[in-house]
């Protein structure tokens, strides 16, 4: 009897070696060994051959790409939590299931958020610059003064898994926790975090010392922090974003920081990534902004766990079961 062919799995970017090895064992895995990003044409071609497509958050799986998929493509198993890179509605209409990898990056992203909450008010990047360029003449009582975060008010936008993890860390640093969410969280969660709910985002923004963006990018959250809303913030306030760049009107943020209407920002994501606004880099050199290249979830442990979730979703689907991390249009 002929051996049954393994399903073809096309993986768009290089994944941790342990994950790729397991994929090769289980499937006919077509890997991207040189990690070169695939063009829209390449992605469309991949959908013609794959039974399962494994894209990452930087691959744009839009309606045009999905429209060219072969009938054999039945699952898009996203390597990432956010699915704003995939037209889920178009996939659903074609009978193609979409899954993601939620939960595994919560602690890593919260760690990086907390790092930026510390780095910006305490001027950590500026301190390194001084040492690197040999400008340090020794300690002085009034030199390189930042702001303490103990006792400051932290406003979290998006109180999901990551927002709550940020709140736990910030509370340990003595911060007062406030949040805005599309739905109020359960009373026991508020009590455990000592968190105050604000129905009005504008009212919360006007009273916070630091604002942390931890909500997903959806049509409803695009430029949620618009020019008008950013102007509501206090001149002494800082903003940190480890979620999605599109949530903030980046041009408005640059203008307000340059004009001294917002004290500074810590950004791990950008509106037009991988391009970074040159004016942001100028503000970074001036010590007003700390910028990082989307490193919030970049841990070995996190990437491996993401890969394991992708494999679980694929195996469940191919075995005729409902994948644990299915994404439906109604969920977005």
N, C-alpha and C positions, 0 to 999 in steps of 0.2 A: 504494500500500500504506500502510495506517495505521501511524503511528509507534508503536512499542511504548511502553507507559506505563512510567515510571520507578517503581521500588519505593518505597513510602512509608516514610520513616525518621522516627520521632518522637523528638526530642531533648528531654529533660526540663528541662534548665537551659541558661542561656546559656553558650556556649563561646567561645574566642578567635575573633576575626573571621576570621582566616585559615582556621581549621578550618571554620567555618560556610560561608564562601564556597565552599570545595572541596566540602562536602556538597551545597550547592545545585546545583553544576555536575554532580555525579554522580547525585544521587538527587532524589526528590520529598521534600525535607527540610522537616519541620514543626518550626520552631524556637521556643524560648521566649525571645522577644526582651526581655521585661521581667524575666526571671530570677526570677519568682515561683515558689516551690516548689509542686509539684503535690501535691494531696491524694490519698489512697488511691482516692477515687472517680475523680479525674482520671486517675490511672495506669491504673485498670481500663478506663476509656473509651479510653485511648490504645492499649491492647493489642487492642482490638476492631478498630482501623483499621490499625495498623502492620504492615508486613512485618518491620521491624526496630525494636526499642525500644532507645534509647541512654540508660539511666539513669546517675545518678551515685551515689556512695557514701552520700548522704543520702536516697535514694529507697528505700523499703521495698517491694521486689518479692516479696511473700510468696505463700503458696499461694493465698490468696483472690484476689489480683490475677491470678495466673497462671491460676487456674481460670476466669476470665471472658474470657480471651484468645480472639480469633478463630482459626480454623484457618489463616489466612494468616500468623500470627506464627510465625516459625521461628528467630529469632535475637534474643537479648538481648545487646547489645554494651556491656558496662559501661565507663563512663568512670572508671576507677579500678583499682587493683591488687587491693584487698580485695574479696571477693564475699560478705561476711557480710550484706550488704543484700539478697541474692537467695536465694530458696529454690531452690538449684541442683537438688536432688533432685526437687522438684515440677516444675520446668521440664523436666528430663530425662524424667520420666514422661509429659509432654505432647508429647514430641518436639521441644522447643525447645532449641536449642543456646545455651550461655552462653560469652562470651569476656570477657577482661579486658585490662589494659594493664600487664603487669609490666615491671620493669627500668628504665623511663625516669625514675623518681623516686628512684632509689637515691642518687645523689650529693647531690641537693637535700635529701632527708630526713636523710642523714648529716651534711650541713653544719649543719642546724638542731639535730640532736642534739648535735653538738660545741659549738655556740653555747650551748646550755643547760648542758652540762657545765662550761663556763667561767663562765657567768653566775651560777649559783647559789652555788658556793663563793667566788667573788670579789665577790659582792654588787653586781653591776652595776646591777640595777634600783633598789636602795636608794640607790646613788650618784646616779642621775638624780633621784630623789625629793628628795634633799637640795638639789641645785642648783635644781630647779624651785620649791621653797618657800623659797628664800633662806636656808637654814640653814647654809651653809658659811662657816666663819670662817677657813679656811686649813688648810694641811697640818699634821698632828700625827703624831708617831711611833707613837702607840698607838690612833689613831682609824680606824674602818671597816676593821678587820682581817678578812681572809677566810682562806682556805686555798689553798696552792699545789696544783696538780694534778700537777706533775712528781713522778714516783716513786710516785704513788698507784695503788691496784689498782682496775681497772674490770671489773665483772662484766656481761657482755652476755647478755641472755636472748633467744635467737633468733639463730643465726649463719647467716642467709641472706645475700642480697645486701647488704641494708642493714646488718646486723650486722657483716659483714666490712668494709664501707666505713667504718663507725664505728671499727672496730679499727685500720684503717690510719691514720686521722686521730689517734686517741688515742695510738697508738704514736709518732707524730711529736712528740707533746707529752710524751713520756717516761713514759707510763703503762704499767703492767703489765697485760697483757690476759688476762682469764679469760672463760670462757663456759659456758653451759648450753644444750643443744639437744636436741631429741628424738632426733636421731641425731648421732653424732660426725662432724665434717667430715674430709675427707681429710688424711692426714699432711702432704702438701706445703703445704696451706693453713695448718695449724697452725704449721708451721715458718716460712712466710713472714710470718705475723702475730705470731710469738712467743707464741702463744695456749695457755693451759692449759685443758684440758677438765675440767668437773666433772659427773659423772653425777648427783650429788645437788644439787638446787637449794638445799635448806636449808643444806647445808655451804658452798656458794659464798656465799650471802647473808650468812652469819655472818662472813665474812672480807673483804668488799669495802668500799672507801671510797666508791665511786660505783657504782650499778646502773643500767644502761640497758636499757629494755624495747624490743625490736625484733622481737617475734614477732607473728603475725597473731592476730586474734580468731576463735577457733573454740569449739565447745562444750568442747573439752579445755582451752582457755586462759582461759575465763571465770573471773575472780577467781583466776587462777593465783597472784597475789600476794595471798593471803588475809590476814586479820587475824593468823592464827597465823604465817604466813611473814614478814610485815612485822615482827613482834615479834622475829624472829631477827636482824634487821639491827642493826648497831652504832649507838649513839646519835650517833656522829660522822659517820654515813654519809648520803649523799644519793641520791635516786632521780630518774631522768629518764625521761619517757615521751613518745615521738613516734610510737607505734604505734597502739594502740587503748585508749580509756579503760576498757573493760570488763575488761581484763586485771588491773586493780588494784581491790581493794576500797577505793573512794574514801573512804567514811566512816571506815574503819579508819585509812587514811593520814592523814586530817585529825586524828583523835584522837591518833595517835602523834606527829605533828609538834607539835601544840599542847602535848602533855605532855613534849616534849623527848626522846622516845625515838627519834626520827629527826631528823637535823639540818635537812633541808629537801628541797624537790623542785622540778624544772623540768618543767612539764606543757604539752604542746601539744594534748593530747586529754583528753576528760572522759567519765566513765561515762554521763552523761545529756545529752550535747551535743545541741543548742546550749545547753541550760541548764547553768549553772556553779554549783556548790555555794557559797552565800554564805560559808560558813566558810572555803573555799579563798581567796576574795577577801580575807577578813579576814586570813588568814595572809600573803597577798601584800602587803597594806598594812603588815604587821608585818615584812616582809623575809624571811620564812621560805620563801616559795614564789615562783617566777617562773611566770606563766601567760601563754599565748599562744593566740589563737583559731584553732587548727588550720592553722598556716602552714607546716608542715614541708615541704610539696611545692609551695608557692606561688611558683613562678618562671614567667616567661613562657615560657622554653625548655621547661620541664617540661610545662606545660599543652598547648603546641602539639604536643609529641612524643606526649602521651597521645592527642590528637585524631587524629594521623596513624596511630597504632596502631589506633584504633577504625575508621578508614576502611579500613585494610588488611584488618582482620578481616572487615568487611562485604563488601568487594569480593571477597575470596577465597571467602567463603560463597556470594555470589550467582553467582559464576562456576563454582560446582560443586566447589570445592576445599576442603580442610580448613583452616580458619583457623589461623594460627600460635599463637594464644593461647587455645585452647579450654580450658574448665574442666569437669572431670567430677566427679560426686559422690565417686568413689573418691580424688580428689586432696585432698579436704578433711579 
